[in-house]
Amino acid sequence: MISRKRIKTSRYVAALAITLVIFLIGFIIGGEINERKIDALYSLEQDIRVESLSNELVFQLVQKDLCGSMNMSSYTEELAQIGRRLTYMEGVYGYEDPRVVRLKSYYSLLQVRHWLLSDEVNAKCSYDKPLIVYFYTNDGCGDCEDQGLVLTNLYRHYPLFNTYSMEYSLDNPALAFLKERYGIERHRLPTLVVNGEVLYGFQDKDSLVERLELERRLAEDMAANPERYE
Amino acid sequence: MLTLQDWIIYLLCFVGLFTSVFFALTILSPHKMRYRRDQKFRPKVSIIIPMWNEGSANGERLRKTVESLLACDYPKSKLEIIIVNDGSTDNSLNLANQYRVHGVKVLSYRKSRGKTHAVNLGMRHATGELVAGLDADSFIMPDVLDKLVPCFKDKNVMAAVPSIKIWNPRSFLQLVQYQEFLSAVFIRHIQSELGAIPLAPGAFTLIRKSFIDAHGDLRADSMVEDLEMSMRIQSEGYLIENVTYANVYTSGVKTFRAFVSQRLRWFCGFIITVRKYNHLLHPRYGNLGVFILPVSIIYILLTMGVFFYTIAMLFYNLSRWLWEVHLVGFSFKDIFEFSFDPFLVTIDNTTILPFILFFVILSFMYYIKTVSEEKQGILMPFFAFNFSYWLIGSLCWVLAIYYYIAGKSIKWGPNYFRTRP
């Protein structure tokens, strides 16, 4: 055979080895970046702990002038951001990943705390901001996915209520109590608790708009804070 | 957690990176300039220009082609130019006859028989030791013959290929073709190092006349006569040489329709010819048999896979979006409103590897630009190609495979070519 046509096995082996090394480097860099994300999430968790604690202290300290000085919007926004990031982590590591499960469990506690606080502000300051506790599961519940879509969309158009999403299969005492109290069962998911009233099964957008009187609230809010809607 | 999409990306990156690394190693392995220009080695060369209806613009394209040959550095006494009129219905023949004063021979078919027949007719009348075809829409640089001819000092070399590029690409389609041709120049540069060029394009590939005399002329029943000839040379165990810095320019097709039907013919012809010469897929034929041809086939399969996966994902996402619209109604607000959180950007191997691959391929293109002494810019074509070819290229492949499986015939010039024997 003409020498140039001859197969140099060593070159093929070298190419394979270098390719595998590049893959390995890619995996290491990717893994490193994700590790940092987990760290970032833990530090975010710390922030929210401080945030919620300070809010509670404010809540207890200024009993007299509670309604004037209580501003929960940054707390709410940070909670929502953690929620989005957690959803993303679920996508990266899967629902089953123990780190994700732990973070979600902790997140659900933060939500319960926020919910209680908001409820109290509602009662003491005669606000009536709607509070929705949303029970769902990632495990074989198509309607839950749809319900999630509807709630996200609803908030985008009417940012006038709070949603607290609770994964049914998480196991902690606070959640267990809530499930017991509202009679939440797996086969009846998704379930919404709207201002104490329990709604089983998928709720479409229009019925939620009506139930929460969102059109009226939107009109009022637009009149009161026109700068928010420019 | 690896999804199907991850697996597809990994597979593509693995094949892409492996071939790239292998190419890089081939470039880096020491090789010397094999053939020096030689004033004494000057065999006679015959160039055949097949033409059909070149009358528009007063034969401007033909004039450029012939003049580039007349102006070339090769001794005139050793250069024979033959124009073959393939039954043109306009005044092409008269235009061609004007060049007789320069010693150009003119042959003519009364009725069009197709390009391959025309080139074969010219080759039968050619008196040169080396022959080449040159389309009437192409032209050569003056030193091309001086660079190509010395290859034939090696008795094993049966053909020598120049770099074929698009001249002055303007439209989007031409930019895409520019990059397509440049990639081919790069790949042929590598294949040449491995003694494994599967395709010596019809545009100005010099062929030893004695090979044609011994093994037959271009197969007029093949829709890719150049590929068929190249495979025949490989099959006989000879070498096809490549001279990267010898430049021939062509204009490329103008319309999308012509673009698709040209690739349909090339790709379908590739399938047919590779099946015909499938015995080449064997270590006996060196790097061609164990690497170049298998990788081409793997690429075709991957292209198919990616195409159908992309289409499926498109439909999947569309149906999901429609379902979402069904649930919450349509609103422009939902489409245009998004917030950016860097945390939500995934950087892992499925983003890192394609990124690496992208830059490796771009650097290959700069390498080949330098080696092939190319003056035109390559960045615009590179992006035009990467933006569009994954779709239009694979669309052409899907069509080609469909034509092949359905046994539909393909039209080229005046002839229909069967995709099944």
Interface residues (C-beta under 8 A of the other chain):
Chain A: M1 I2 S3 R4 K5 R6 I7 R11 Y12 A14 A15 L16 I18 T19 I22 F23 G26 F27 I29 G30 G31 I33 N34 K37 A40 Q81 R84 R85 Y88 V92 Y93 G94 D146 L149 V150 N153 L154 R156 H157 D204 K205
Chain B: M1 C13 F14 L17 F18 V21 F22 L25 T26 S29 N156 E193 L194 G195 A196 G237 L239 P283 R284 Y285 G286 N287 L288 V290 F291 W323 E324 L327 V328 G329 S331 K333 D334 E337 D341 F343 L344 T346 I347 D348 N349 T351 I352 L353 I356
